[in-house]
Amino acid sequence: MTTNSPDASGTSSPPELSEVLNRPRRPINMVAGTIGHFVEWYDWYIYGLLAAVFAPQIFPSHSPFASLIAALLTYAIGFVVRPFSGIIISPLADRYGRRVILSLAVSGMALGALIIALTPGYDTIGYAAPILFVVARILQGISAGTEAQSAISFMVEHAPPNRRGLFGSFSNTASGLATLAATGAAAIITASFAPDELAVWGWRIPFLVGGLLGVVGLVLRARADETQEFEASSLVDKKSAPARLLALLREHPKALLQTAALSAPAVAYYTWATFLPTYAQLTSGRDKASTLLGSVIGLILLVIVVPICGALSDRLGRRKIFPIVGAIGMIVLFYPLLLLLDQPGFWVYVVVAASGWLVLGIWQAVYPTIQAELFPASVRVSGIGFSHQLVIAIFGGTAPLIAAAFVGAGHPMYVAIYMIVIIAICLAVYFTLPETGSKTLRATVALEDSEVVEGELQEATAGAQTRHSPS
């Protein structure tokens, strides 16, 4: 097979790259990326879902609402840490490799989950309980701040050239499955334990499971391969991590803005994932167990939609349909969906949750691949991490807290308006995106990446010399 057909940038991939494109792709690489990503986000989401349960035990106060706010503020600390971690550590993934950073990330997330699971209540150890929760959330913030962009780059770079949309969607399929599993775990323990047992120790079980699953993720990632694109780029680009960050800021400002806009609808994702059950409980008196079960049903739709749309983007293109249609769907639906929650009934809640997850899934499916394709390999993790983690901290981490504040102030529909305004601004940026998808076997993830092409040629030349040298 040759790859000298024109790619989306108008250049041609040299025939020597055919050997690179035909290298075997071990399934463990996708398994390690996907399962590790699942573990990361399961541990991340379970906190927000169970905050209302453990808040009185760890953050006692004069009212349950004040305890919940304290627990959500601690949840937000992890988001505050994320951009610092993303900015500082992401260039190390571009300098030393994706795999080692991914292994460290899943270790930190699992350790944080175990600390939360095993910390005694405030009545037992006093202020040490909330302090340990803060320490755990800082660890998890550092971990999450390096995970998303490293996993996206890892999976897209391991993908066949004409399947990058599908493989890139696996990161958000994994996070969707993690949200589903976390919501399911919260629903099961909420329904299985008496309120007193749940408040004292039952809530700890999902955190303990998450910590143990982290060990599995670590083993898989330790056995995975580094990506060929990183290896090729690293042969040519020897810049230090700080120099890469400076090069990113100087050479790719537009891509940074576009990446930020692609990530900012996370304000809606985090509202739907971690606060919608609580929102329904506070505004319409629904019980926690039924809302968690309804969210599980809705999330099943999300994990079906994401890989389907990811695969379709390899055929239909990335920008033209998915981020734009998803954003328009969110703008049109969020206000009437939250208004609909005023109506009683379990299936009303299911319709609201599932409708939100449908439009979120259309947006979620393709944005990781677009982000990866906007940057060359030498600054890919840094570029995604800088923008993604910054906007996640600003909009995602504060989403449950702001939503709770709106509800507490007697203005629950402001939650919808807040999300719609942010997504409308993102939609305007989406129209500036280039079409990064390609049906050709383009050798590089980015539209143009001369360093990867040069590095691949060096590898091919070195391999040919080794094969033809006398034994």
DOSE-414628 format. One line per 5 residues: their letters; for each residue z, x, y of C-alpha. Coordinates in steps of 0.2 Angstrom, whole numbers, plus 5000, padded with zeros to 4 digits. Layout:
<sites>
a) Z:X:Y | ...
</sites>
This chain:
<sites>
mttns) 5000:5000:5000 | 4996:5006:5018 | 5004:5000:5034 | 4991:5005:5046 | 4988:4987:5052
pdasg) 4993:4984:5070 | 5011:4978:5073 | 5018:4967:5087 | 5018:4980:5099 | 5000:4985:5097
tsspp) 5003:5001:5089 | 4999:5006:5071 | 5011:5012:5058 | 5004:5028:5050 | 4999:5028:5032
elsev) 5013:5041:5027 | 5026:5027:5030 | 5020:5017:5015 | 5032:5028:5004 | 5046:5023:5015
lnrpr) 5042:5005:5015 | 5041:5006:4996 | 5058:5014:4993 | 5069:5003:4981 | 5082:4992:4990
rpinm) 5098:4990:4980 | 5105:4973:4980 | 5123:4980:4983 | 5118:4983:5001 | 5115:4965:5005
vagti) 5130:4960:4995 | 5141:4973:5003 | 5135:4967:5021 | 5137:4949:5017 | 5153:4948:5008
ghfve) 5161:4961:5019 | 5156:4950:5034 | 5163:4935:5025 | 5180:4943:5023 | 5180:4948:5041
wydwy) 5177:4931:5048 | 5188:4922:5036 | 5203:4932:5041 | 5198:4929:5060 | 5196:4910:5059
iygll) 5211:4906:5048 | 5222:4910:5063 | 5215:4898:5075 | 5215:4884:5062 | 5233:4886:5057
aavfa) 5240:4891:5074 | 5247:4873:5077 | 5256:4875:5060 | 5265:4892:5062 | 5267:4891:5081
pqifp) 5284:4884:5080 | 5290:4897:5067 | 5284:4912:5076 | 5283:4906:5094 | 5297:4894:5096
shspf) 5298:4885:5113 | 5304:4869:5121 | 5289:4859:5115 | 5276:4860:5101 | 5262:4861:5114
aslia) 5270:4876:5123 | 5272:4885:5106 | 5253:4881:5102 | 5248:4889:5119 | 5258:4905:5115
allty) 5250:4906:5098 | 5233:4904:5105 | 5236:4917:5119 | 5240:4929:5104 | 5224:4923:5096
aigfv) 5215:4928:5112 | 5223:4945:5112 | 5211:4950:5098 | 5196:4944:5109 | 5202:4955:5123
vrpfs) 5202:4970:5112 | 5185:4967:5105 | 5174:4973:5120 | 5184:4989:5121 | 5182:4992:5103
giiis) 5164:4987:5103 | 5160:4999:5118 | 5170:5014:5111 | 5166:5013:5093 | 5149:5006:5092
pladr) 5141:5022:5098 | 5149:5031:5083 | 5140:5019:5071 | 5124:5025:5080 | 5129:5043:5079
ygrrv) 5137:5044:5061 | 5131:5029:5052 | 5133:5010:5050 | 5142:5011:5033 | 5157:5021:5037
ilsla) 5161:5010:5052 | 5159:4994:5042 | 5171:5001:5029 | 5184:5004:5042 | 5181:4987:5050
vsgma) 5185:4977:5035 | 5200:4988:5031 | 5208:4984:5048 | 5204:4966:5047 | 5213:4965:5030
lgali) 5228:4974:5036 | 5230:4962:5050 | 5229:4947:5039 | 5243:4955:5027 | 5254:4958:5042
ialtp) 5253:4940:5048 | 5255:4934:5030 | 5271:4944:5027 | 5280:4943:5044 | 5296:4933:5043
gydti) 5299:4919:5056 | 5307:4920:5073 | 5324:4914:5066 | 5325:4929:5054 | 5319:4944:5065
gyaap) 5319:4937:5082 | 5306:4944:5095 | 5299:4956:5081 | 5290:4941:5074 | 5278:4938:5089
ilfvv) 5277:4956:5092 | 5270:4959:5074 | 5258:4945:5077 | 5252:4954:5092 | 5250:4970:5083
arilq) 5240:4961:5069 | 5229:4953:5082 | 5225:4970:5090 | 5221:4977:5073 | 5209:4963:5070
gisag) 5202:4964:5087 | 5197:4982:5085 | 5190:4977:5068 | 5180:4962:5074 | 5174:4972:5089
teaqs) 5165:4984:5077 | 5160:4972:5064 | 5146:4960:5070 | 5134:4972:5078 | 5136:4985:5064
aisfm) 5133:4972:5050 | 5118:4964:5059 | 5110:4982:5061 | 5115:4986:5043 | 5107:4970:5036
vehap) 5091:4970:5046 | 5088:4988:5043 | 5089:4986:5025 | 5077:4971:5025 | 5059:4971:5020
pnrrg) 5048:4971:5036 | 5042:4954:5033 | 5060:4946:5029 | 5070:4952:5043 | 5073:4935:5050
lfgsf) 5080:4929:5033 | 5091:4945:5030 | 5097:4945:5048 | 5103:4927:5046 | 5114:4932:5031
sntas) 5127:4939:5044 | 5129:4921:5051 | 5127:4913:5034 | 5142:4924:5029 | 5152:4919:5045
glatl) 5148:4901:5042 | 5154:4902:5024 | 5169:4911:5030 | 5172:4897:5043 | 5169:4884:5028
aatga) 5181:4894:5017 | 5195:4896:5030 | 5193:4877:5035 | 5194:4872:5017 | 5209:4883:5014
aaiit) 5218:4876:5029 | 5213:4858:5023 | 5219:4862:5005 | 5236:4869:5010 | 5239:4855:5023
asfap) 5236:4842:5010 | 5246:4851:4996 | 5262:4855:5004 | 5275:4844:5012 | 5277:4847:5031
delav) 5293:4857:5030 | 5286:4868:5016 | 5269:4870:5025 | 5278:4876:5041 | 5290:4888:5032
wgwri) 5279:4897:5020 | 5263:4887:5014 | 5253:4893:5029 | 5255:4911:5024 | 5245:4909:5008
pflvg) 5227:4909:5016 | 5232:4925:5026 | 5237:4933:5010 | 5221:4929:5001 | 5211:4935:5016
gllgv) 5220:4952:5015 | 5217:4954:4996 | 5199:4949:4998 | 5198:4963:5011 | 5200:4976:4997
vglvl) 5185:4969:4988 | 5175:4971:5004 | 5180:4989:5006 | 5176:4993:4988 | 5158:4986:4990
rarad) 5155:4994:5007 | 5161:5011:5001 | 5147:5010:4987 | 5133:5004:4998 | 5119:5015:5005
etqef) 5116:5020:5023 | 5101:5012:5030 | 5084:5022:5030 | 5081:5018:5048 | 5097:5026:5054
eassl) 5094:5041:5043 | 5076:5043:5050 | 5082:5041:5068 | 5097:5053:5066 | 5085:5067:5061
vdkks) 5077:5066:5078 | 5091:5060:5090 | 5106:5071:5090 | 5114:5064:5106 | 5133:5062:5106
aparl) 5141:5045:5106 | 5145:5045:5125 | 5127:5051:5129 | 5120:5036:5118 | 5130:5024:5128
lallr) 5124:5031:5145 | 5106:5030:5138 | 5109:5012:5133 | 5115:5007:5150 | 5101:5017:5159
ehpka) 5086:5012:5148 | 5090:4995:5142 | 5098:4984:5155 | 5086:4969:5152 | 5089:4969:5133
llqta) 5108:4970:5136 | 5107:4954:5147 | 5096:4945:5134 | 5108:4950:5120 | 5123:4943:5130
alsap) 5114:4927:5133 | 5110:4925:5114 | 5128:4927:5110 | 5136:4917:5124 | 5135:4900:5115
avayy) 5149:4907:5104 | 5159:4897:5117 | 5153:4881:5107 | 5155:4890:5090 | 5173:4894:5092
twatf) 5177:4877:5100 | 5169:4869:5085 | 5176:4881:5072 | 5194:4883:5077 | 5198:4869:5090
lptya) 5188:4853:5085 | 5201:4847:5072 | 5215:4850:5085 | 5205:4842:5098 | 5203:4826:5088
qltsg) 5221:4826:5083 | 5227:4828:5101 | 5214:4815:5109 | 5212:4802:5096 | 5228:4804:5085
rdkas) 5218:4809:5069 | 5229:4818:5056 | 5226:4836:5053 | 5221:4835:5035 | 5207:4822:5038
tllgs) 5200:4832:5052 | 5199:4848:5042 | 5191:4840:5028 | 5178:4832:5039 | 5175:4849:5047
vigli) 5172:4856:5029 | 5158:4843:5026 | 5150:4847:5043 | 5151:4866:5039 | 5141:4864:5023
llviv) 5126:4858:5034 | 5128:4874:5044 | 5127:4886:5029 | 5112:4877:5023 | 5103:4877:5040
vpicg) 5105:4895:5044 | 5096:4904:5030 | 5082:4891:5031 | 5079:4894:5049 | 5080:4912:5047
alsdr) 5067:4912:5034 | 5056:4901:5044 | 5057:4913:5059 | 5048:4926:5048 | 5033:4914:5047
lgrrk) 5034:4904:5064 | 5041:4918:5076 | 5059:4920:5083 | 5060:4915:5101 | 5048:4900:5103
ifpiv) 5058:4888:5092 | 5076:4893:5087 | 5087:4899:5101 | 5078:4887:5113 | 5079:4872:5102
gaigm) 5096:4875:5097 | 5102:4877:5115 | 5093:4861:5121 | 5101:4852:5106 | 5119:4858:5111
ivlfy) 5116:4853:5129 | 5110:4836:5125 | 5123:4832:5111 | 5140:4839:5115 | 5145:4827:5128
pllll) 5141:4811:5118 | 5148:4819:5102 | 5165:4822:5110 | 5165:4805:5118 | 5161:4797:5101
ldqpg) 5178:4804:5094 | 5186:4790:5104 | 5180:4779:5090 | 5191:4778:5075 | 5186:4782:5057
fwvyv) 5185:4797:5046 | 5166:4797:5045 | 5164:4796:5064 | 5173:4813:5064 | 5161:4819:5050
vvaas) 5146:4814:5060 | 5152:4823:5076 | 5156:4839:5066 | 5140:4839:5057 | 5129:4836:5072
gwlvl) 5137:4850:5081 | 5135:4862:5067 | 5117:4857:5065 | 5112:4863:5082 | 5124:4877:5082
giwqa) 5115:4883:5065 | 5098:4882:5073 | 5104:4894:5087 | 5114:4905:5075 | 5101:4908:5062
vypti) 5089:4919:5072 | 5099:4927:5086 | 5106:4942:5076 | 5088:4947:5071 | 5082:4945:5089
qaelf) 5096:4956:5095 | 5092:4970:5082 | 5074:4970:5087 | 5077:4972:5105 | 5085:4989:5103
pasvr) 5079:5006:5095 | 5089:5012:5081 | 5098:5026:5091 | 5107:5013:5102 | 5105:4997:5091
vsgig) 5124:4995:5087 | 5129:5000:5104 | 5117:4988:5112 | 5122:4973:5102 | 5140:4978:5103
fshql) 5141:4980:5121 | 5134:4963:5126 | 5140:4953:5111 | 5158:4958:5111 | 5160:4957:5130
viaif) 5154:4939:5130 | 5163:4934:5114 | 5179:4940:5123 | 5175:4931:5139 | 5169:4914:5131
ggtap) 5173:4914:5113 | 5191:4920:5113 | 5196:4909:5127 | 5187:4894:5121 | 5202:4886:5111
liaaa) 5214:4890:5125 | 5203:4883:5139 | 5200:4867:5128 | 5218:4865:5125 | 5222:4867:5144
fvgag) 5209:4854:5148 | 5216:4842:5135 | 5234:4845:5141 | 5228:4842:5159 | 5221:4825:5154
hpmyv) 5203:4829:5155 | 5197:4831:5137 | 5178:4828:5142 | 5179:4844:5153 | 5178:4853:5136
aiymi) 5160:4847:5134 | 5155:4850:5152 | 5161:4868:5151 | 5151:4872:5135 | 5135:4863:5142
viiai) 5136:4874:5159 | 5137:4890:5149 | 5123:4886:5137 | 5111:4880:5151 | 5113:4897:5159
clavy) 5109:4905:5142 | 5094:4894:5140 | 5086:4900:5156 | 5087:4918:5150 | 5079:4913:5133
ftlpe) 5063:4910:5141 | 5062:4929:5146 | 5064:4934:5128 | 5049:4944:5120 | 5042:4937:5103
tgskt) 5050:4950:5092 | 5045:4943:5075 | 5029:4950:5066 | 5020:4945:5050 | 5014:4963:5048
lratv) 5024:4976:5039 | 5030:4985:5054 | 5039:5001:5050 | 5053:4999:5063 | 5065:4985:5067
aleds) 5061:4987:5085 | 5044:4983:5093 | 5043:5001:5097 | 5054:5016:5090 | 5045:5032:5091
evveg) 5061:5042:5085 | 5062:5032:5069 | 5043:5034:5065 | 5045:5053:5069 | 5060:5054:5057
elqea) 5051:5044:5044 | 5037:5056:5045 | 5048:5071:5043 | 5056:5064:5028 | 5039:5060:5020
tagaq) 5033:5078:5024 | 5049:5085:5017 | 5048:5075:5001 | 5030:5080:4999 | 5034:5098:5000
trhsp) 5048:5096:4988 | 5037:5088:4975 | 5023:5101:4977 | 5034:5116:4977 | 5034:5127:4962
s) 5049:5124:4950
</sites>
